[in-house]
Amino acid sequence: MKHYLDFEKPILDLQRKLEELKQHPETRSLGLSFEEEIGHIEAKIEETRRHVFTNLTAWQRVQLARHPRRPFAMDYARTTFTDFSELHGDRLFSDDRALIAGLATLGSHKVMLIGTQKGRDTKENILRNFGSAHPEGYRKALRLMRLADKFGLPIITLIDTAGAYPGVGAEERHIAEAIAVNLREMMLLSVPVISVVIGEGGSGGALGIGVADRVLILENAYYSVISPEGCAAILWKDRGAAPKAAEALKITAKDLLELKLVDEIVPEPFGGAHNNPLLIAQTLRDHLIRNLESLKELGATLRLRTRYEKFRSFGHFVESNSA
């Protein structure tokens, strides 16, 4: 079953009209031909689609990043990567199903793959906690990152979360501490680390597996310290102001690249990653292999220094006196 977003309604209306025209009962019985009209509508659909998707607002890109049919981390584990073998547990409390991790192959490279995972339906979303990891999820990730570092395996993380789980249980098990330790320890890993924002990149929940030599982002993904709705609730006291907040936050891939908060944009198929999952899987594979091979050439010492300088350079701003 297809899912259409609000801004796709003009395309949907034209597609419905086209289907009605193709199935018109009088077409054959009366010997009528609607081929010219069908061709005109098909051209109009293509023109409308191109206009919509080449002029997306920040909020519309957020909606695409949250599209229920968008490929998730486990989808890429099966398509972009091969031989994925999932590993479980943090050896301290439990196994967090909101965060997947395991050994995989990327082209000719053996890697450790880690990613936040959402669900497709209510049952799976409950299992995956809607992609919001608990402390044990980040501790599982760190356990396996240290394992990868020990055996010289590059680490690739796939980020797709609205944020870490903010519940009482997570606070009792020290969610902030778990994320903070990950930030520190990821900065010290000697192996190449690549992070990719494949959908939502929300707050510390994303950054907890996002300290990397290279940070890539899919064209319609977003990366932000807070969700547009959360920002709108704080600044405008109205979650309905989320579109305005999305523009102000500068959270789109293009904005983030200009601000040098990400290193590369991975282009998506026209209309979003969900329209051609196999194509985006291949595109992501190519980007990952190219970046991984260039990182391997740097050597551990240079990688560590470059990684440190990269994150230390964030957060520059200019003050102006408005008298």
N, C-alpha and C positions, 0 to 999 in steps of 0.2 A: 504493500500500500504506500503510495507516494504521499509526501508531506510537503505542503506549500507554505512558504512564509508570506507575510502580509504584502511585502513589496513585489511578490511574484504574481499577485492577483491579475494584473493586466495580461500576463502571459497565459495564465490559467483560463481566463475568459475566452481568449482567442483559440486556445487548444480545444475547449469544449465546443465552440462554434465550428471548428474544423471537423471534429468527430461527428457532430450532428449532420454536417453537410455530406460527409463520406457515407453515413448510414441512412441517408434520406430514402424513405421507402418508394418515393415516386421516381427515383433516378432511373431504374431499369424498366419498370412497368410502362413508363411514358416515353422511354427512349431519350431522356434528357441527360445532358452532360454538364457537370459542374466543374470540369477540370480547370477552366480558366479562373473561376472563383476560388477553387482550392489552392491553386498556385499563388494567387494573390494573398490569401490568408497565411499560407506557409511563409511567404516572403515577409509579411507583416509580423509574424511570430518571431522570425529571426532578427528583424530590425528592432523589435521591442526588447527581446532578450539581450541584444548587444547594448542597447541604450541603458537598460536596467543595471546590467552587471559591469559596465564600464564607468558608472557614476554612483557607486555604492557609498553611502555615508558610513561613518564609524559605527553607528548603532546597527546598521544593516549587516556589517561585517561581524559584529558580535553575535547577531542572530544566526548567521551562517556558521560561526564557530561552535554554536550550540545545537546545530541541526541534528535531529535524532537519528538520521541515516548516515551521518558523517562517519568515516572510518575511525575506529578507536585503536588504542595501543595493541590490543590482541589481534586486530585485523592486520596491522602492519607486521606483527611478529610472524604471521603466517604467509605474508606476501612479499614485503620488502626484504625480510630475513628468511632463512631456511634453518631447519634442524633446531627449532626453538625447544628447549627443555626447561620447563618451569621448576624453580626451586622455591621452597616455602619456609616461613617461620623466621622470627628474629632471635630465637634461642633464649628469650627472656620472658615473653608473655604469651604471644599467639601469632597466628598467621593472618595478616591483614589482606583481604581479597581486593581492597581498593587499589592496591599497588602490586603489579605483577613484576617478576624478575626471573632471570634465568640465562642459561648459556644459549648462544645462537651463532649463526654464520651469516656474515654479510659479504657477498661475493666470495673472495678467497680468504677473508679475515675471520678468525674466531673472536667473538666479542661477548661482553656481558651486557644484556639488554634489560633495562629497567623502565617501567612506565606506569603512570596512573591510568586506571581503567574504569570507565563508566558502564552502565547497563543499558540494554535495549528496551527492556520492559520493566514493569514494577518489581517482579520477582528478582530479576538480575540486578536492578538498581539497589534493592535492599541488600543483596549479597555483596555488592561492590560499594555499598554505602555512598551511592551517587558520585563515586570517584573522589571522595574526600577521605584521605588517609588518616588513620590514627597514629599515635606515636610509634607503635610496633611496626607500622608500614615503613616509616623512615629508618627505623633501626634495622629492619630487614634489608632495606636498600643499602645502608651503610655496611652491614655485614658482608653483603655480596660484592660491594665495591672494594672492600679491603681484600676479599678473596681474589678478585680480578687483579688488583694491584700486586698481590703476592705472586701470581702466575703470569704476569705481563700481558693480561688481556685488556684491550681497549674497552671503554665503557660508553654506552650510548643510552641516553635517557629520553623518553617520550613523555612530554608534559601535556596533560589534558585534565585540569581540575579547577573547580571554582575556588578551591582553597582547602587547607587542612580542616579536619573535622573539629568544630568548636564546642563540642558537648562536654558535659561534666566528666565523663570517664576519660576523655582525652586530656583534660586539664589535670585530673588526678594522676595520670601516668606521665605527665610533664611533656606535653606536645611542643611547647616553646623550646624546651631544652633539647629535645630530639632534633628539631629543625636546626637549632643553633650549632649543635655538634656536627651535623651534616655539612653545614656551610664551612665550618673550620676544616673538617677532614677532607672534603672534596678539593679544597684549595691545595692540599698537600699530596694528592695522588700523583704518582710518577708516570702513570700510563695516560695515553690520550683520552680525553673526555669530550664528547659531543652531546649537546642537548638540543632537542627539537620541540618547539611548541606546536603541537598538531591541532589543537582546538582552543580550549580555554587555558590561560596561564594566570591563575589567580593567587596573588599575595605570596606569603611565605610557604604555603602549600606547594606552589610551583617552584619557588626558589630552593626548597629543600632538596630537590634533585636537579637543580639548574645551574650550579657552579661548574662551568665547563670552559675548555679551551676555545671552543666554537659554539655559539648559540645560533641555531637556525630557527626560522619561523615560517609556517605555511602562510600563503598569501592572505587567507581569510581567517587566520587565527588572531588572538589578541593576548597581550602580556601586560599585566597591570598590578599595582599595589593594592587595588580594591576594585570590586565589581562596579559597573556603572550605576546599578541600583543602590548599592551601599553608599557610594559617593553622593548620589542625588539625595538620599535620605538624610545625610549629614549636612550637606551644604544648602540644599533647597527645602529640606523637610518634606520632600515629596519624591517617592520612588518613581513617579511618573515622569520626572525630569531626567530619567536615565539617558535618553538620546543626547540631551545637552551635556550631560556629564561625560558621555563617551567621547564626544568631540573635544572637551576640555582636557581630558586625561591623556590624550595623544597615545592611544593604546594599539593602534593598527600597525600592521607590519611595516608599512611605508614610513609612518611616524617614528617607529622604533629604530629603523635603519638609519634615518636621518639623524637621530639622537645618539647613534652609535651604541645602543643598548643591545642590539642583535647584530650578527655578522653577515647574515645572508637571508634572502627571501626565497622560499621554494615555491615556484609558480604552481597554481592549481588548475585543473581542467576548467573550461569555461562553465560558469554556473556553480562552481564549488566542488570540493573533493568528492562529495557523495554522488556526483553525476558520473564519475568514471573512477572507481576505486582502484582498478588495476593500473591505470595510467599514473595516478598520483603515487602509487606504491613503487612503480618503476622510476619515476622522477625523483622521489625521495632516496631510493637506493643509489642512484647516480650521484646525487649531491653528497650523501654520506660517504661513499667510497672515495670520492675526490678529496673531501676534507680530511678523511682519516689518513689517506696516503700522504697528504702534505704535512699533517701533524707528526706522523711517524718519522719523517725526514728531519724534524727539528732537534730531536734528542731530548731526554728528560729534563736536563738542567735548564735549557732554553725555554721549554714548554712551561715549566713551573714559574719562571720569572715573567714570561709573557702573560700567563694566566693571572698572576698577582697584579701586574701593572694594569691589565685590562679592567679588573674590577675596582681597583683603586682610582681609576680615572672617571668612574661614574659619579654623577651628582654635582657636576659643575653648574653654577648658575651666576647670573649677573644681576646686581641690584641697581636700580635707578632711583634717583631722588625726584619725586614729583611734587614740586612746591606749588 
